[in-house]
Amino acid sequence: MKTGSICQQPTRAMLALAIASATLVVATQSVRAQTLSVLYTFTGAFRTGGLVRDSEGNLYGTTGFGGIGAGTVFKLSLGKDGAWTETVLYTFAATPDGGFPEGG
């Protein structure tokens, strides 16, 4: 007398059906195009590293140059008019506080 053979075949069939169903669901999901837009254009500086977003939606980051030449830490705030406003939080002088930050 074989044990477990009756239970194994329905289990395999159910597993195959589950895999086929999962494949069908993945295959039928639509692909959405992404639209990129410029939020803010920096003048005289270039942004380095990533951005960090706070709970109010403000963005924080760094520029490798700008300020007095050795980089800045900045905040971008979204105004009610839909425009982003830059606030320089810190300007690096190169000496004695370092400079050319690459973090975000």
C-alpha positions in Angstrom: 0.0 0.0 0.0 1.4 3.4 -1.0 1.2 6.2 1.4 0.8 9.8 0.4 0.6 9.2 -3.3 -3.1 10.1 -3.5 -2.5 13.4 -1.7 0.6 14.3 -3.7 -1.0 14.4 -7.1 -3.8 16.9 -6.2 -1.2 19.0 -4.3 1.0 19.1 -7.4 -2.0 20.0 -9.6 -3.0 22.8 -7.2 0.6 24.1 -7.2 0.7 24.1 -11.0 -2.6 26.0 -11.1 -1.4 28.5 -8.6 1.8 29.2 -10.6 -0.2 29.5 -13.8 -2.6 32.0 -12.1 0.2 34.0 -10.7 1.9 34.1 -14.1 -1.3 35.3 -15.7 -1.8 38.1 -13.2 1.8 39.3 -13.7 1.4 39.2 -17.4 -1.8 41.1 -17.6 -0.7 44.1 -15.4 -0.3 47.2 -17.6 2.9 49.1 -17.8 2.7 52.8 -16.9 4.9 55.4 -18.5 6.7 57.7 -16.1 7.0 61.5 -16.8 10.0 63.3 -15.6 10.0 67.1 -15.0 12.5 69.7 -13.8 11.6 70.8 -10.3 14.3 73.5 -9.9 17.3 74.7 -11.9 20.4 75.6 -10.0 22.4 78.6 -11.2 26.2 78.5 -10.8 26.2 75.2 -8.9 25.5 71.5 -9.5 23.6 69.2 -7.2 25.5 66.2 -5.9 24.2 63.1 -4.1 20.6 62.3 -3.5 17.7 64.2 -2.1 16.0 63.7 1.3 12.3 64.6 1.8 10.9 65.6 5.1 7.3 65.1 6.4 6.2 68.4 5.0 7.5 67.6 1.5 10.6 69.8 1.5 13.6 68.5 -0.3 17.2 68.7 1.2 20.4 68.2 -0.7 23.9 69.5 -1.4 25.7 71.2 -4.3 29.4 70.5 -5.0 30.1 74.2 -6.0 28.2 77.3 -5.3 27.8 79.7 -2.4 31.3 81.1 -2.1 32.7 78.3 -4.2 33.0 75.2 -2.0 29.4 74.0 -2.0 26.2 74.3 -0.1 23.5 72.5 1.8 20.1 73.6 0.6 16.4 73.2 1.1 13.7 73.3 -1.6 10.2 74.2 -0.5 7.1 73.9 -2.7 5.1 77.2 -2.7 1.4 77.5 -3.0 1.9 78.7 -6.6 3.5 75.4 -7.4 7.0 76.8 -7.8 10.0 75.5 -5.8 12.1 78.0 -3.7 15.7 77.3 -2.7 17.0 78.2 0.7 20.7 77.9 1.3 21.1 76.4 4.8 24.9 76.3 4.8 27.7 77.6 2.6 31.1 75.8 2.7 34.2 78.0 2.7 36.7 75.1 2.0 38.9 76.2 4.9 38.4 75.6 7.8 35.0 73.8 7.4 35.7 71.6 4.4 33.9 71.8 1.1 32.6 70.1 -2.0 30.0 67.9 -0.3 28.8 64.8 -2.1 26.0 63.7 0.3 22.3 64.2 0.1 
